[in-house]
Amino acid sequence: MSKLLNVFIVEDSLVQRMHAVALCEDIGLNIVGEASDGTEALLLLQNMDLPDIMLIDLEMPGMDGIQLIQELAHQSIPVSVIVSSAKEDALIASVETMLQAYGLPVLGAIKKPLTRPQLDKALCRFKPITKDQLQIRPELVMAASEIAKALVEHQFIAYFQPKISVNTGVIKGVETLIRWQHPEKGLVMPSQFIAIAEEHGLINELTMEILDLALQQCRHWHERGLKITVAVNLSMLSLSDSNFAEQIAQKVAEFNIDPAYIILEITETAVMGDVGNALGTLARLRLKGFGLSIDDYGTGFSSMQQLSRIPFTELKIDRSFVDGAHSKPHLHAILASAIEISKKLNLKSIAEGVEDAEDLVVLQQLGCDVVQGYLTAKPMPGDELLPWLKANNQNLRALCKPPGNSSTE
């Protein structure tokens, strides 16, 4: 580490605290504070320069570690956190998720006893932060009139995130991600306008706009020999429109693209409204040859029911079950179950949010088919895909090659 990091240790057990101090000093960290519970820690923080990292035990008398973390977040104290506890993995993982939700950088969630390798791994994730990064800013709310104007002026653009074969590194497809290139506000993300578009009856037009962009790019890639699938997300409200399947089929036919190359991604909750019309729309789309993907699998309340009544061809496992599966037994179990279900139903399994090489190894071992995430590729404009693929082809094959396996597709 180029900078000597300052560490504050919060641990009620004197023996455990001394052990943590010794480990940190052995690594070369500077111990700037020690406390036996959250209350004492907050008092000490008021009269000192803020540490870079706080190593926090969860189970303490008085103010416990969870309460301390909540106070750090509420006071927007810019400090990275390493959690340690002797409690079960699921509890430690839930606290880690809480930290992420608060916006506090979580370097690691470690089950005791604390070891040097665990600390080293956590410290590798450290990046300096500022108080501004912790401020919760209200999302930009876009007016319906602005969305309608943007549709007329074609301000929406498409980004594409590659989907990579887990065992070969070969690109299998892309997911289309809508963005709004606003002339004054810059790049606007979908969370800031999709709900407004749905509320004001603009979602079908918006979907057809992004589908048009996706099909243009798909045609371009296919003409250059890159025969990959292109996935587009569908809204629940669009599924309730009995004419929507025909509109999509007609649009795809205009580009002379085989519907088998177009994957329509539907979230688990997306068919919970007008079930009859939604199921009819999905059945007709599948009948016409389109692929259907259940997106964010595992996050809804009716996963099994959805799988039993909709003719899906793909199962996309939500990132919350993928990230950290190599070190969290409960995530590993859920991930294994989802992949096993996909195999039994003859569905292609796709893992979202893959950012760690160790998670990739787990996915290979469990027999997942395809991965999507920053480990292999970030979302990019369509015209960047071919140059990116040319530059990264060998790296992808090396990254995804299972140990002891030299087979190719």
Phi and psi in degrees as a GROMACS rama.xvg file:
@    title "Ramachandran Plot"
@    xaxis  label "Phi"
@    yaxis  label "Psi"
@TYPE xy
-74.1558  -24.0709  SER-2
-117.655  137.722  LYS-3
-72.3386  113.893  LEU-4
-85.0001  137.904  LEU-5
-93.3327  129.014  ASN-6
-122.838  138.116  VAL-7
-116.009  124.952  PHE-8
-106.819  125.298  ILE-9
-117.28  108.36  VAL-10
-156.654  126.747  GLU-11
-77.9655  -27.2665  ASP-12
-80.8471  121.457  SER-13
-61.5532  -40.5871  LEU-14
-63.5676  -47.2257  VAL-15
-65.1429  -36.6104  GLN-16
-67.4619  -42.2492  ARG-17
-63.7079  -37.9204  MET-18
-63.781  -43.3078  HIS-19
-64.7905  -41.8988  ALA-20
-60.4078  -45.403  VAL-21
-62.8027  -41.6298  ALA-22
-62.5645  -47.3242  LEU-23
-63.1415  -42.7515  CYS-24
-66.4701  -34.9464  GLU-25
-64.8448  -34.5932  ASP-26
-73.5687  -25.8892  ILE-27
107.671  20.3642  GLY-28
-88.1813  156.22  LEU-29
-100.862  114.649  ASN-30
-80.7553  113.618  ILE-31
-105.71  -8.30646  VAL-32
-169.849  152.217  GLY-33
-138.586  142.412  GLU-34
-146.914  155.117  ALA-35
-98.0328  -9.69967  SER-36
-160.841  178.21  ASP-37
-64.9026  -38.1012  GLY-38
-62.0707  -47.2001  THR-39
-63.3172  -39.0675  GLU-40
-62.7122  -44.9952  ALA-41
-64.8491  -37.6944  LEU-42
-63.2989  -44.0574  LEU-43
-66.6217  -35.8682  LEU-44
-63.6325  -27.523  LEU-45
-67.3793  -22.7031  GLN-46
-119.148  30.499  ASN-47
-152.601  162.074  MET-48
-66.6239  139.667  ASP-49
-64.7192  137.607  LEU-50
-73.4161  164.942  PRO-51
-77.6683  -36.994  ASP-52
-136.087  141.713  ILE-53
-117.483  126.317  MET-54
-98.0765  110.746  LEU-55
-119.195  124.786  ILE-56
-78.4623  146.496  ASP-57
-84.5906  -44.4656  LEU-58
-95.7069  102.874  GLU-59
-140.165  149.753  MET-60
-68.4582  161.417  PRO-61
71.697  -128.613  GLY-62
-82.1451  114.395  MET-63
-78.8833  177.99  ASP-64
-64.1107  -35.0238  GLY-65
-66.3838  -44.197  ILE-66
-63.1819  -39.1306  GLN-67
-62.2601  -44.7336  LEU-68
-60.2229  -42.0925  ILE-69
-62.3424  -39.5762  GLN-70
-67.2507  -39.6284  GLU-71
-59.2609  -41.0522  LEU-72
-69.7302  -45.2669  ALA-73
-63.8542  -32.3147  HIS-74
-91.1356  4.50238  GLN-75
51.0334  46.1095  SER-76
-82.82  116.376  ILE-77
-79.1027  84.0886  PRO-78
-137.64  140.913  VAL-79
-82.8352  151.72  SER-80
-126.478  137.38  VAL-81
-117.368  123.087  ILE-82
-96.9899  137.876  VAL-83
-133.29  142.908  SER-84
-164.326  154.831  SER-85
-94.4345  0.416419  ALA-86
-73.8304  176.492  LYS-87
-66.7394  155.776  GLU-88
-57.1054  -39.7208  ASP-89
-62.652  -37.9995  ALA-90
-67.7777  -45.2409  LEU-91
-60.2729  -41.4933  ILE-92
-65.1525  -37.3462  ALA-93
-68.6594  -33.8921  SER-94
-68.3582  -38.6688  VAL-95
-60.6353  -41.7703  GLU-96
-65.0082  -38.2186  THR-97
-61.2525  -43.2964  MET-98
-58.6416  -44.6134  LEU-99
-63.7842  -39.1892  GLN-100
-64.8279  -34.9453  ALA-101
-75.8989  -15.4214  TYR-102
89.0757  4.91069  GLY-103
-79.2777  129.514  LEU-104
-63.2538  122.976  PRO-105
-105.383  115.866  VAL-106
-84.7981  -26.012  LEU-107
-178.354  153.001  GLY-108
-124.214  105.494  ALA-109
-110.785  132.539  ILE-110
-86.8788  130.679  LYS-111
-65.7507  153.096  LYS-112
-78.0089  143.83  PRO-113
-64.7179  134.179  LEU-114
-127.63  160.874  THR-115
-60.7903  -47.7306  ARG-116
-59.5  -38.0579  PRO-117
-62.9277  -44.7635  GLN-118
-65.6574  -43.3143  LEU-119
-57.8405  -43.9114  ASP-120
-63.8136  -41.7839  LYS-121
-65.6361  -42.5577  ALA-122
-66.2269  -26.0063  LEU-123
-63.7147  -20.1267  CYS-124
-89.0612  -3.02335  ARG-125
-67.7428  133.763  PHE-126
-139.484  138.333  LYS-127
-60.0277  142.729  PRO-128
-129.574  163.867  ILE-129
-123.816  164.318  THR-130
-62.6062  -33.535  LYS-131
-59.8993  -32.4237  ASP-132
-67.9343  -20.2667  GLN-133
-95.1558  -7.75873  LEU-134
-69.5102  132.151  GLN-135
-85.4026  111.881  ILE-136
-99.9474  134.655  ARG-137
-63.3467  137.632  PRO-138
-67.5826  146.704  GLU-139
-61.6601  126.664  LEU-140
-101.968  120.833  VAL-141
-95.6979  132.401  MET-142
-73.5229  150.841  ALA-143
-60.141  -35.8573  ALA-144
-64.3099  -34.6793  SER-145
-68.4727  -38.7373  GLU-146
-64.7375  -43.4777  ILE-147
-61.6738  -41.5253  ALA-148
-64.8613  -40.1535  LYS-149
-64.7783  -34.1587  ALA-150
-66.1474  -43.2272  LEU-151
-63.6188  -39.3214  VAL-152
-92.7426  5.15684  GLU-153
53.5031  51.8258  HIS-154
-84.8128  -10.6273  GLN-155
-81.9764  141.018  PHE-156
-128.334  165.554  ILE-157
-115.809  134.743  ALA-158
-109.284  157.247  TYR-159
-133.602  130.471  PHE-160
-110.455  121.685  GLN-161
-63.4164  146.831  PRO-162
-111.339  124.814  LYS-163
-116.163  136.503  ILE-164
-59.5922  129.462  SER-165
-68.39  -23.1399  VAL-166
-107.048  -13.4181  ASN-167
-124.002  -19.332  THR-168
79.7129  6.87332  GLY-169
-80.6501  136.363  VAL-170
-71.4914  130.276  ILE-171
-108.764  -22.3022  LYS-172
178.019  -174.076  GLY-173
-139.973  154.612  VAL-174
-103.855  132.782  GLU-175
-84.789  128.125  THR-176
-121.221  119.762  LEU-177
-78.1641  141.095  ILE-178
-135.489  155.967  ARG-179
-115.374  112.166  TRP-180
-87.023  83.6207  GLN-181
-74.4326  133.776  HIS-182
-63.8001  -21.6647  PRO-183
-116.793  -33.6494  GLU-184
-98.9939  1.66707  LYS-185
78.3054  -152.708  GLY-186
-79.2147  117.839  LEU-187
-105.533  130.629  VAL-188
-84.2535  157.009  MET-189
-60.4033  -29.4359  PRO-190
-62.0762  -15.9428  SER-191
-96.5286  -2.01739  GLN-192
-145.437  -16.105  PHE-193
-62.4159  -47.6856  ILE-194
-61.6843  -38.3965  ALA-195
-66.0136  -40.5504  ILE-196
-62.8066  -39.5471  ALA-197
-66.7138  -43.7029  GLU-198
-63.9523  -31.4785  GLU-199
-108.49  20.3044  HIS-200
71.2766  25.8199  GLY-201
-107.031  -0.704286  LEU-202
-68.8621  -36.7855  ILE-203
-63.3624  -44.0073  ASN-204
-64.1582  -38.6456  GLU-205
-66.0524  -41.6791  LEU-206
-63.007  -42.8606  THR-207
-67.1324  -31.2371  MET-208
-65.5233  -47.3005  GLU-209
-72.3658  -32.3582  ILE-210
-63.1958  -40.7279  LEU-211
-60.5739  -43.8853  ASP-212
-65.1673  -40.3109  LEU-213
-65.3437  -40.4135  ALA-214
-69.4906  -37.7013  LEU-215
-57.4918  -45.5373  GLN-216
-70.4615  -39.0754  GLN-217
-60.9084  -44.0695  CYS-218
-61.0442  -42.7623  ARG-219
-60.5681  -46.7276  HIS-220
-66.4361  -42.8437  TRP-221
-63.2933  -38.1341  HIS-222
-66.5481  -21.7563  GLU-223
-101.122  14.2317  ARG-224
88.5865  1.53367  GLY-225
-95.1966  90.9098  LEU-226
-89.6995  80.1796  LYS-227
-114.615  161.609  ILE-228
-83.99  154.751  THR-229
-126.968  123.234  VAL-230
-100.553  141.277  ALA-231
-131.611  136.608  VAL-232
-81.6793  141.274  ASN-233
-114.216  145.668  LEU-234
-88.9896  150.561  SER-235
-55.3543  -40.7587  MET-236
-66.3956  -35.165  LEU-237
-66.0304  -37.3574  SER-238
-64.5412  -27.3636  LEU-239
-77.5214  -9.73664  SER-240
-87.2192  115.162  ASP-241
-66.4619  -17.2766  SER-242
-93.2681  -4.35998  ASN-243
-67.0504  -37.9706  PHE-244
-59.7517  -41.4773  ALA-245
-67.7355  -37.517  GLU-246
-62.8161  -43.1974  GLN-247
-65.6439  -46.1148  ILE-248
-59.877  -40.4703  ALA-249
-66.0178  -42.4224  GLN-250
-62.6688  -43.0597  LYS-251
-65.5332  -39.0839  VAL-252
-63.8823  -34.5934  ALA-253
-60.9445  -30.3028  GLU-254
-93.6355  1.79858  PHE-255
56.1321  46.1235  ASN-256
-111.847  134.963  ILE-257
-64.7113  125.242  ASP-258
-54.5401  -22.7384  PRO-259
-62.6066  -20.5486  ALA-260
-88.0588  -2.5719  TYR-261
-110.341  119.337  ILE-262
-105.563  127.642  ILE-263
-104.534  116.434  LEU-264
-94.8231  129.006  GLU-265
-125.13  127.72  ILE-266
-71.0724  159.058  THR-267
-56.9272  -34.2962  GLU-268
-89.4088  -1.65414  THR-269
-72.9264  -12.0499  ALA-270
-112.642  21.0431  VAL-271
-89.7922  -3.1767  MET-272
-84.3369  -105.013  GLY-273
-80.9669  88.6365  ASP-274
-61.1107  -43.3762  VAL-275
-59.1861  -54.0887  GLY-276
-64.7065  -39.6394  ASN-277
-62.5368  -46.3119  ALA-278
-65.243  -36.9825  LEU-279
-63.6647  -43.2069  GLY-280
-62.2097  -45.6221  THR-281
-66.3713  -40.4018  LEU-282
-63.5467  -40.7884  ALA-283
-67.2877  -39.4965  ARG-284
-63.6679  -42.4043  LEU-285
-65.7371  -38.4  ARG-286
-60.3355  -33.4359  LEU-287
-81.0397  -3.60026  LYS-288
103.704  0.55576  GLY-289
-72.323  147.642  PHE-290
-81.8255  146.725  GLY-291
-123.495  128.404  LEU-292
-119.178  129.93  SER-293
-85.283  112.507  ILE-294
-89.7311  155.103  ASP-295
53.0938  40.9952  ASP-296
-58.2574  134.001  TYR-297
101.755  -8.95576  GLY-298
-97.8653  -12.407  THR-299
-93.9545  -173.609  GLY-300
-104.985  -0.595559  PHE-301
-140.299  43.7852  SER-302
-54.6552  -50.4593  SER-303
-64.4778  -40.3342  MET-304
-63.1341  -42.047  GLN-305
-62.244  -44.4079  GLN-306
-64.6588  -31.0076  LEU-307
-78.5486  -22.9836  SER-308
-116.217  -2.52676  ARG-309
-120.966  135.221  ILE-310
-78.9217  63.8805  PRO-311
-68.1928  153.715  PHE-312
-115.659  -15.8459  THR-313
-136.006  153.003  GLU-314
-127.726  114.621  LEU-315
-98.8758  117.144  LYS-316
-84.1252  126.851  ILE-317
-60.8127  145.365  ASP-318
-58.2295  -26.783  ARG-319
-65.853  -18.9442  SER-320
-99.6833  -7.23887  PHE-321
-98.3658  -46.9792  VAL-322
-66.5673  113.084  ASP-323
92.1008  6.91804  GLY-324
-62.0146  -24.1796  ALA-325
-69.6433  -21.5417  HIS-326
-120.687  -2.00671  SER-327
-121.464  104.716  LYS-328
-54.9897  -37.3487  PRO-329
-68.5517  -35.9568  HIS-330
-68.9822  -40.8195  LEU-331
-58.022  -42.4315  HIS-332
-65.3933  -43.1271  ALA-333
-65.8124  -42.1101  ILE-334
-62.0588  -45.7196  LEU-335
-60.7769  -40.4775  ALA-336
-63.8852  -43.7329  SER-337
-63.7142  -41.841  ALA-338
-67.9456  -38.4496  ILE-339
-64.0289  -41.4429  GLU-340
-61.6342  -42.9276  ILE-341
-61.5819  -39.2934  SER-342
-64.8388  -46.182  LYS-343
-65.2333  -28.8664  LYS-344
-95.1682  5.42441  LEU-345
58.8648  41.6341  ASN-346
-106.997  147.503  LEU-347
-73.7154  131.598  LYS-348
-98.8131  132.68  SER-349
-128.462  124.786  ILE-350
-97.7209  124.364  ALA-351
-93.1703  156.564  GLU-352
67.8111  34.1785  GLY-353
-80.4153  115.648  VAL-354
-127.604  -4.31268  GLU-355
-126.716  131.453  ASP-356
-62.3219  -31.1908  ALA-357
-69.9823  -33.0581  GLU-358
-68.358  -35.4847  ASP-359
-60.7755  -42.0331  LEU-360
-61.0902  -42.1191  VAL-361
-60.2493  -43.9603  VAL-362
-62.6497  -38.4363  LEU-363
-63.896  -44.1518  GLN-364
-64.9323  -34.061  GLN-365
-83.4008  -10.3519  LEU-366
88.7873  24.2568  GLY-367
-65.673  149.167  CYS-368
-87.5609  -47.2582  ASP-369
-137.843  145.26  VAL-370
-121.337  151.268  VAL-371
-142.391  126.377  GLN-372
163.745  177.02  GLY-373
-67.9522  -18.904  TYR-374
-62.8168  -39.0571  LEU-375
-98.0344  -39.8638  THR-376
-169.982  138.794  ALA-377
-88.0994  163.535  LYS-378
-61.1094  145.753  PRO-379
-149.083  156.429  MET-380
-60.4963  151.954  PRO-381
-57.7154  -36.7311  GLY-382
-73.8593  -6.31997  ASP-383
-94.4287  -10.6239  GLU-384
-65.9897  -48.8913  LEU-385
-62.9993  -46.2638  LEU-386
-60.9588  -40.1276  PRO-387
-61.793  -44.6135  TRP-388
-62.9988  -41.2408  LEU-389
-62.9749  -39.7775  LYS-390
-76.8122  -25.482  ALA-391
-115.246  3.10245  ASN-392
-55.6934  -50.0213  ASN-393
-66.7304  -39.7192  GLN-394
-62.5846  -40.0169  ASN-395
-64.5074  -42.5886  LEU-396
-64.588  -38.5706  ARG-397
-68.8057  -40.7402  ALA-398
-64.0672  -41.0103  LEU-399
-93.4498  -2.41927  CYS-400
-71.5236  116.996  LYS-401
-64.3102  146.001  PRO-402
-56.4298  128.958  PRO-403
76.3562  11.7424  GLY-404
-124.75  119.164  ASN-405
-110.593  11.0616  SER-406
-69.9753  154.541  SER-407
-131.186  161.677  THR-408
